[in-house]
Amino acid sequence: MKIVVVGLGLIGGSYCKAISSYTEHEVYGSDLDERVIKSAYDLKCIKNSENITDFSIFDMVIVCLHPAPAKKFMSECIGKMKKGAILSDVCGIKGQMVCDITKLAAENGVCYVGTHPMAGKEHFGFDFSDGTLFIGANFIVTPIDKTDKNSVLTVEKLALDMGFERIVEASPFDHDSIIAYTSQLAHVVSGAYVKSPTMQKELGFSAGSFKDMTRTATMNESMWTSLFIENKDRLIFEIDELIKHLGEFRNAIADGDNAGLEELIRQGRILKEENIKKRIAEDE
């Protein structure tokens, strides 16, 4: 296929590098920053040395932009794509967008497939992109009843060729509910955790748990603001759940309630152990 990736940040740049390294497809790039286009071309991970603006020649268009500009771009781009082409995106929010873009794509003779690659880094931008980023990672696809099945298979095969290990299919609304807990809440907690004044004294006193808790605090504020607001109802539910359980721990500690605190810790340990067993069973 002839593929163009729109938005050469961390994920878009990594897509270009993975596709050019591990597949026989031709990959091109589109980005507002001409410096990024030149860097990608010099690294031989895209075929073009200037920004792509004509999307009518491509078999697949992969949009790697933040949710709001991604929706805007796809809405404007669909009419300029060739008939039968596949349009895909990597947005961390799906929901109603998938329904809307699927309908619009069908009206223009284009096949839309929503996806979400479960991979990333603490840093963002093309300079941190990596063609090996997706090796062993999960790849979520969010088809609905009207999604073209052959296009889904094409997108999934490309993902496997790029190094993704597991394909997970979910409805766009289930995706948003689960991702609020597994990804967005973790970023909220990390961003709040580092605001303690004790953070300035941690050098020499921290180990793995501190690194795990603070890793995602270096998130891209523009992208994550967009993701949080787009998914606010589901994310607020998860934040409220966390606050409730933090309150239980706080009260048990404040009251010197040894038995109650032990029980809270035991409950968490059992839940995590069950989660680990489930993961192992799925891998076998």
Backbone torsions as a table, in degrees:
resi	resn	phi	psi	omega
1	MET	NA	159.4	170.5
2	LYS	-103.5	115.0	-171.3
3	ILE	-118.0	138.4	171.8
4	VAL	-119.5	133.5	176.7
5	VAL	-103.6	125.7	-177.5
6	VAL	-103.6	115.2	-177.9
7	GLY	96.9	97.9	-174.1
8	LEU	-101.5	58.1	172.6
9	GLY	-85.8	-149.9	-179.5
10	LEU	-58.4	-52.1	-177.0
11	ILE	-74.4	-47.7	-179.8
12	GLY	-60.6	-43.5	177.7
13	GLY	-63.7	-39.7	178.6
14	SER	-67.2	-35.7	174.9
15	TYR	-59.6	-48.2	-179.6
16	CYS	-59.1	-44.2	-178.0
17	LYS	-67.8	-39.7	-179.9
18	ALA	-69.2	-45.2	-179.1
19	ILE	-63.6	-43.4	-179.0
20	SER	-70.8	-26.4	-177.6
21	SER	-86.2	-37.9	-168.6
22	TYR	-112.4	-1.3	-179.5
23	THR	-132.3	173.4	177.5
24	GLU	-98.2	3.5	-178.9
25	HIS	-71.6	151.1	172.3
26	GLU	-86.6	129.9	-178.1
27	VAL	-120.4	134.6	179.7
28	TYR	-122.9	164.1	-176.8
29	GLY	-129.9	148.3	176.0
30	SER	-133.4	125.3	-179.5
31	ASP	-157.2	147.1	-179.2
32	LEU	-69.6	-22.1	-178.3
33	ASP	-91.9	107.5	-178.9
34	GLU	-63.1	-29.4	178.2
35	ARG	-62.1	-40.1	179.7
36	VAL	-66.0	-42.9	177.3
37	ILE	-58.2	-45.3	-179.5
38	LYS	-63.4	-42.9	179.3
39	SER	-60.9	-45.0	-179.6
40	ALA	-64.7	-38.9	178.9
41	TYR	-67.3	-43.7	179.8
42	ASP	-61.9	-31.9	179.0
43	LEU	-83.6	-0.8	177.8
44	LYS	63.3	29.8	176.7
45	CYS	-100.9	-5.2	169.2
46	ILE	-136.4	157.9	-175.7
47	LYS	-86.1	-23.7	-173.3
48	ASN	-99.4	146.0	178.0
49	SER	-101.2	-8.1	176.8
50	GLU	-126.0	159.7	-176.2
51	ASN	-60.7	134.9	177.2
52	ILE	-82.4	130.7	175.9
53	THR	-125.8	-16.0	178.6
54	ASP	-99.2	111.9	-175.8
55	PHE	-100.9	7.4	-175.8
56	SER	-78.0	-9.6	-175.7
57	ILE	-100.7	1.2	-171.7
58	PHE	-102.9	144.1	176.4
59	ASP	-80.6	-25.9	180.0
60	MET	-145.7	135.9	175.0
61	VAL	-119.4	119.9	-179.5
62	ILE	-110.9	117.2	-174.7
63	VAL	-96.7	116.7	-178.3
64	CYS	-115.8	60.9	-179.2
65	LEU	-120.2	167.2	174.4
66	HIS	-63.2	158.9	-172.9
67	PRO	-51.2	-51.5	-176.1
68	ALA	-63.2	-52.8	177.3
69	PRO	-66.1	-27.8	177.9
70	ALA	-65.5	-46.7	178.8
71	LYS	-62.6	-41.4	179.7
72	LYS	-63.8	-46.5	-178.9
73	PHE	-62.9	-47.1	-177.1
74	MET	-63.1	-40.7	179.1
75	SER	-61.5	-37.9	-178.6
76	GLU	-83.0	-27.2	-173.3
77	CYS	-85.0	-30.0	-172.3
78	ILE	-53.7	-42.1	-178.8
79	GLY	-68.8	-14.1	-178.5
80	LYS	-100.5	-3.7	-179.6
81	MET	-86.3	156.6	-179.6
82	LYS	-76.4	152.3	-178.5
83	LYS	-62.1	135.1	178.8
84	GLY	87.4	-5.6	179.0
85	ALA	-70.5	160.3	178.6
86	ILE	-105.0	129.4	174.7
87	LEU	-109.0	131.0	179.6
88	SER	-138.9	163.9	177.5
89	ASP	-145.0	168.9	-178.3
90	VAL	-121.5	19.7	-175.8
91	CYS	-59.9	143.8	178.5
92	GLY	-79.7	0.1	175.0
93	ILE	-125.9	134.8	-177.4
94	LYS	-119.1	-77.0	174.5
95	GLY	41.0	-130.5	-175.3
96	GLN	-64.7	-27.0	179.8
97	MET	-57.0	-41.8	-179.6
98	VAL	-61.4	-43.8	179.4
99	CYS	-63.3	-44.4	-177.1
100	ASP	-67.0	-47.0	-176.9
101	ILE	-71.3	-34.0	177.0
102	THR	-60.3	-44.8	179.6
103	LYS	-64.2	-46.4	-179.1
104	LEU	-64.3	-39.8	179.8
105	ALA	-63.4	-45.2	-179.3
106	ALA	-60.8	-37.8	179.4
107	GLU	-65.0	-22.4	-178.6
108	ASN	-108.6	12.4	177.1
109	GLY	72.6	24.6	-178.8
110	VAL	-116.8	148.9	179.5
111	CYS	-104.5	119.8	-179.1
112	TYR	-103.6	135.4	176.8
113	VAL	-132.7	115.0	177.9
114	GLY	-81.2	136.0	179.4
115	THR	-139.6	164.3	175.8
116	HIS	-147.0	102.6	177.2
117	PRO	-73.4	125.0	-178.1
118	MET	-89.8	72.7	179.9
119	ALA	-154.9	152.7	179.3
120	GLY	179.4	-174.3	178.7
121	LYS	-141.0	169.4	175.9
122	GLU	-69.9	-22.1	-176.4
123	HIS	-107.3	162.9	-177.9
124	PHE	-133.5	165.2	-179.4
125	GLY	104.3	159.2	-176.1
126	PHE	-59.5	-35.2	-176.9
127	ASP	-59.9	-22.0	-179.6
128	PHE	-102.7	3.8	-179.7
129	SER	-67.1	153.5	-171.5
130	ASP	-151.6	123.8	-179.6
131	GLY	-66.1	-17.1	178.9
132	THR	-96.2	4.8	-173.9
133	LEU	-57.7	-32.5	-171.5
134	PHE	-95.5	-1.9	-178.1
135	ILE	-64.7	120.9	179.9
136	GLY	83.8	0.6	-175.6
137	ALA	-87.5	165.8	175.0
138	ASN	-88.9	148.8	-179.9
139	PHE	-128.9	113.2	-177.4
140	ILE	-94.2	132.4	175.5
141	VAL	-118.5	136.1	-173.9
142	THR	-121.7	67.6	-179.9
143	PRO	-75.5	157.2	170.4
144	ILE	-121.3	179.2	-175.1
145	ASP	-55.5	-33.2	-175.1
146	LYS	-91.0	2.8	178.9
147	THR	-75.4	133.5	179.8
148	ASP	-66.2	120.8	-174.0
149	LYS	-66.4	-37.2	179.3
150	ASN	-65.3	-36.0	177.7
151	SER	-67.2	-38.1	176.0
152	VAL	-60.1	-45.6	-179.9
153	LEU	-62.8	-38.4	178.7
154	THR	-64.5	-44.1	179.6
155	VAL	-66.3	-40.4	-180.0
156	GLU	-67.1	-39.1	177.7
157	LYS	-64.1	-41.1	177.5
158	LEU	-60.0	-42.3	179.8
159	ALA	-60.9	-45.1	179.1
160	LEU	-63.2	-40.3	178.1
161	ASP	-63.5	-30.5	180.0
162	MET	-77.9	-10.4	176.7
163	GLY	116.6	-6.0	177.5
164	PHE	-61.4	142.4	-175.7
165	GLU	-94.6	-38.7	-173.6
166	ARG	-129.6	132.0	174.4
167	ILE	-98.4	127.0	178.9
168	VAL	-120.8	122.9	176.7
169	GLU	-101.9	134.9	-179.4
170	ALA	-149.7	155.5	174.1
171	SER	-67.9	151.6	-178.6
172	PRO	-59.5	-32.2	-178.1
173	PHE	-79.7	-36.4	173.2
174	ASP	-63.4	-40.2	177.2
175	HIS	-54.1	-48.9	-175.8
176	ASP	-65.8	-36.5	179.1
177	SER	-66.0	-44.6	-176.8
178	ILE	-73.4	-39.9	-176.9
179	ILE	-68.0	-25.6	175.6
180	ALA	-60.0	-35.2	-179.8
181	TYR	-85.9	-48.8	-171.1
182	THR	-75.9	-23.1	-175.8
183	SER	-124.7	-57.2	-172.1
184	GLN	-65.8	-43.4	179.5
185	LEU	-61.2	-39.3	178.8
186	ALA	-60.5	-38.4	178.5
187	HIS	-70.4	-38.6	176.4
188	VAL	-62.0	-47.3	-179.1
189	VAL	-61.1	-44.4	-179.5
190	SER	-62.6	-43.4	179.5
191	GLY	-64.6	-33.3	178.3
192	ALA	-78.7	-37.3	-175.8
193	TYR	-61.3	-38.6	-176.3
194	VAL	-75.5	-3.7	-177.9
195	LYS	-85.7	-2.1	174.4
196	SER	-66.1	138.6	176.5
197	PRO	-61.7	-20.4	178.8
198	THR	-68.0	-18.7	178.4
199	MET	-53.3	-34.8	-176.6
200	GLN	-72.7	-8.5	-177.9
201	LYS	-113.4	9.8	-169.9
202	GLU	-75.3	-19.0	-175.5
203	LEU	-57.2	126.0	-178.9
204	GLY	88.8	-8.6	-177.7
205	PHE	-116.8	4.7	-173.3
206	SER	-114.9	152.4	177.6
207	ALA	-138.9	-146.3	-173.7
208	GLY	-61.7	-39.7	-176.8
209	SER	-64.8	-39.4	178.0
210	PHE	-65.0	-43.3	179.8
211	LYS	-63.2	-41.2	178.7
212	ASP	-63.2	-41.2	-176.4
213	MET	-72.2	-27.6	-173.3
214	THR	-106.6	-5.3	-173.0
215	ARG	-56.2	-43.6	-173.6
216	THR	-87.9	4.8	177.4
217	ALA	-68.2	-17.5	179.1
218	THR	-87.2	26.4	-178.1
219	MET	-63.9	156.1	174.9
220	ASN	-72.0	110.9	-172.4
221	GLU	-63.2	-33.4	-179.7
222	SER	-68.4	-48.7	-178.4
223	MET	-65.3	-46.3	-174.9
224	TRP	-72.4	-29.7	172.7
225	THR	-60.3	-45.6	178.9
226	SER	-60.8	-44.7	-179.5
227	LEU	-64.7	-43.3	-179.1
228	PHE	-62.6	-47.0	-177.1
229	ILE	-67.9	-40.3	179.8
230	GLU	-62.0	-29.0	-175.3
231	ASN	-116.1	30.0	-166.9
232	LYS	-60.8	-39.7	-177.0
233	ASP	-63.1	-44.9	-179.1
234	ARG	-71.7	-37.5	180.0
235	LEU	-69.3	-40.1	177.6
236	ILE	-61.2	-39.4	176.3
237	PHE	-57.2	-46.8	-178.8
238	GLU	-67.8	-37.6	177.5
239	ILE	-64.6	-42.8	178.5
240	ASP	-62.7	-39.3	176.5
241	GLU	-61.5	-43.4	179.8
242	LEU	-63.9	-45.0	179.8
243	ILE	-60.0	-40.7	178.8
244	LYS	-60.0	-46.6	-177.6
245	HIS	-73.9	-33.9	173.0
246	LEU	-61.2	-38.7	177.9
247	GLY	-61.5	-37.4	178.0
248	GLU	-63.7	-44.0	177.4
249	PHE	-64.1	-45.9	-179.0
250	ARG	-58.4	-45.4	-177.2
251	ASN	-66.8	-40.3	179.1
252	ALA	-64.7	-39.8	178.8
253	ILE	-69.1	-45.2	-179.7
254	ALA	-62.4	-35.4	-178.1
255	ASP	-85.7	-3.5	-176.5
256	GLY	63.6	32.6	-175.9
257	ASP	-86.1	85.6	-176.7
258	ASN	-59.3	-46.9	-177.6
259	ALA	-64.2	-43.4	180.0
260	GLY	-65.1	-39.9	-179.8
261	LEU	-67.7	-42.5	176.7
262	GLU	-58.3	-40.9	-178.8
263	GLU	-66.2	-39.7	177.8
264	LEU	-62.9	-43.7	179.2
265	ILE	-65.4	-41.7	-179.8
266	ARG	-61.7	-44.3	-179.7
267	GLN	-59.5	-44.2	179.1
268	GLY	-64.5	-42.4	179.5
269	ARG	-60.7	-45.4	-178.2
270	ILE	-64.1	-42.7	179.2
271	LEU	-61.3	-41.1	-179.9
272	LYS	-70.7	-39.4	178.5
273	GLU	-63.2	-38.7	177.3
274	GLU	-65.4	-38.0	177.6
275	ASN	-63.7	-41.2	178.6
276	ILE	-63.9	-43.4	179.5
277	LYS	-62.0	-40.3	179.4
278	LYS	-63.9	-41.5	178.7
279	ARG	-62.2	-44.7	-179.4
280	ILE	-62.5	-42.4	-178.8
281	ALA	-64.2	-38.2	179.6
282	GLU	-69.2	-30.9	-179.1
283	ASP	-77.3	-22.5	-176.3
284	GLU	-78.1	NA	NA
